[in-house]
Amino acid sequence: MAKTQLNVRVDETTAEAARRRAQQRGVSVNRYIEELVQQDAGEVGRTFVEAAADFMKQYASVFAEEFGADRAEDTREAKGKR
């Protein structure tokens, strides 16, 4: 993916907090800010939910075998009520 430069102005306290958190996570400040924006935009959450749904589809029979068909049906019904 192509990168573009974005300049922002923040107070020194915010800048220092960003530097500190990025260092704690072992990433650059640029990467840290990029991750925050992606999280805020919901990209990470959507990716997780899609992966979890794919996992459940793939292993539904294993769960049904382990926990019983009644338990699997209860889970499907609860999902439909949301």
C-alpha positions in Angstrom: 0.0 0.0 0.0 1.3 3.4 -0.9 2.1 5.7 2.0 1.3 9.4 2.2 2.6 12.0 4.7 0.3 13.5 7.2 1.4 16.3 9.4 -0.4 16.9 12.7 0.1 19.2 15.6 -0.3 18.1 19.2 0.8 19.5 22.5 4.1 18.2 24.0 2.3 16.0 26.6 0.4 14.2 23.9 3.5 13.9 21.7 5.5 12.4 24.6 2.7 10.0 25.5 2.7 8.8 21.8 6.4 8.3 21.9 6.3 6.4 25.1 3.5 4.1 24.1 5.1 3.4 20.7 8.3 2.5 22.4 6.5 0.3 24.9 4.9 -1.6 22.0 8.2 -1.8 20.1 6.9 0.2 17.1 7.5 3.6 15.5 5.4 6.5 16.4 4.1 6.4 12.8 3.0 2.8 13.1 1.5 3.4 16.6 -0.7 6.3 15.2 -1.6 4.3 12.1 -2.7 1.4 14.4 -4.8 3.8 16.5 -6.6 5.2 13.5 -7.2 1.7 12.0 -8.7 0.6 15.4 -10.8 3.7 15.5 -12.1 3.1 12.0 -13.0 -0.4 12.9 -10.7 -2.2 10.5 -9.1 -4.4 13.2 -12.5 -5.3 14.7 -14.0 -6.2 11.3 -11.0 -8.3 10.4 -11.2 -10.2 13.7 -15.0 -10.8 13.4 -14.6 -12.1 9.8 -11.7 -14.4 10.8 -13.7 -15.7 13.8 -16.8 -16.3 11.6 -14.6 -18.2 9.1 -13.1 -20.2 12.0 -16.5 -21.1 13.4 -17.8 -22.2 9.9 -14.7 -24.4 9.4 -14.9 -26.0 12.9 -18.7 -26.0 13.5 -18.8 -29.8 13.3 -15.9 -30.2 15.7 -17.7 -28.0 18.3 -21.0 -29.8 17.7 -19.3 -33.2 18.3 -17.5 -31.9 21.4 -20.3 -30.0 23.0 -23.4 -31.7 21.5 -25.8 -30.7 18.8 -28.1 -29.1 21.4 -25.4 -26.7 22.5 -24.6 -25.8 18.9 -28.3 -25.1 18.2 -28.5 -22.9 21.4 -25.6 -20.9 20.1 -27.2 -20.4 16.7 -30.5 -19.3 18.2 -28.7 -16.8 20.5 -26.9 -15.3 17.5 -30.2 -14.8 15.7 -31.7 -12.9 18.7 -29.0 -10.2 18.6 
